[in-house]
Amino acid sequence: MICVVAKFVCNDGKITDLLNILKSPDGLAVTRAYKGCKLIETSISEDGGTLYLYERWDSKVDHQAYLQYRGETGLLDLLAPILSEPLGLTYTNFSEV
């Protein structure tokens, strides 16, 4: 199992737009139902300008297939005017301690 931290640095005043996308029927509900997704949670930076997704997936291959799917459906294009920098992704191996 892998963990993914996705970092969304938003343009000023745009985090609400991002939250609305994530809450929509095409948002995180689709992610949670996608093959290999085990968990997805959100958090927002103290300054309110960056949203983080903490995710667990069966494999990196599953997550990358999901990203390709999101690209094909146009979701990533919707994020372009919201984000002030490219989406940041960090992959780690899950460890239960």
C-alpha positions, 0 to 999 in steps of 0.5 A: 500500500502507498500513501500520497500527499497531494498539495494544492496551492491556490490563488488568492481567494480560490480555495473555496472554488477548489472545495466546491469541486471536491464536494461536488458529485464529480469530486472526492466521491468519485475518487473514493470509489475509484479502483485502489483508493482506500482513504482520502482526507483533506486538510487546509493550511493555517493561512487558508491558501493550501489544501492537502489531500492525504490518500492511501492507495493499493499501489502507485499504478492505481493512483497514476491510472486515477490521475490519467482518468481525471486528466481525460475527464477534464477535472485537472483542466478545471483546476488550472485557474484555481492553482497558483503552482502545479499540483504537488505529489509525494509518494511514500510507502505505508507503514503501520507502527 
